Amino acid sequence: MKLKDIISIIEDYAPLALQESYDNAGLVVGSSNMEVDKALISFDVTEEVIDEAIKIGANLIISHHPIIFSGIKKLNGSNYVERIVIKAIKNDIALYAAHTNLDNVINGTNKILAEKLNLKNIKTLSPQKNLLNKLVTYIPVDYKEKVQRAIFEAGAGHIGKYDSCSFEAKGVGTFRAQEGSTPFVGNIGKMHNEAEIRLETIFPSHIKSKVITALLSAHPYQEVAYDIYKIENNISNIGAGIIGELSEPQEELVFLNNVKEITKAEGIKYTNLLNKKVRKVAICGGSGAFLISKAKRAGADVYITGDIKYHEFFDADNSILVADIGHYESEHFTNTLLLSIIKEKIPTFAIQISDISTNPVNYL
Ligand SMILES: [Zn+2]
């Protein structure tokens, strides 16, 4: 199986364009044209995981965290990152990471924990801004259906839990074909009026070229008139963290113990109990202290994340219960998620989750 085909399965689910600017998600080591015999999924890439891949004959490791984050100036094995990269290259093992792009889709990193907690009405906690564009185009009446279908199939027209969203208005388009043009309708040098539909819809930036290609190939005109505007609306299902509701409110400690059991966290650091039942739950796997204030504003009773620094715990300010369950514990379900994403598309492909816990943190 070509590596690039596996990559497009992952990136259809979690487009690379959605990764944070500081991130380095995507193909980290290897060529996308290489043939992949077998793949191994692991939360992090460590030397042990590379050894495991060699042992089982896997020449691709798919991880959540990219092994290379900041630039590498030397490859002489002087630290664990260099040793791992050298080992992967020497053994022709490709390394691919689905990181903040997977965090930022609503069915991404936080999905499995939310499902295990039976959360309902799940929404993105911090929707990304400025990712949306508006497309306006003008289509001869008889071709409206065809063009509309093509741009919807390319991914335009989604608003929340609705697809095929657009607006149309009737009008008249005018043009005069010049020498050298091949007009679909009308004659060279003659003013032409055509009954047209003005069609408006929206699409996220990362599918712009797909939408425009679909428009131009479905539209009958030689020169298609269309406008693209950046719009300020949030995209409701793209962004960091999620928030949802328990169907039955729970006592705070009952809830935390449940989280401990589900995530196999050995310890949970939490702020003062507020002696009120937990109903609204916010989650951000990994380092999520940056969303404490968002979780408070969204009315969450509890916020689950990892890597909270001492002083950041004060931000709870007795108005929300903040629980640090550990970085690994809050995100390691990405292994299961990545397996299901790939198995759904290529059920017979040889892929498995690593037996190794790469959590560098131990508890006494
Ligand atoms: Zn992480």
Residues whose N, C-alpha, C, O or C-beta is under 5 A from the ligand:
A	BS01	ZN	G286 E331
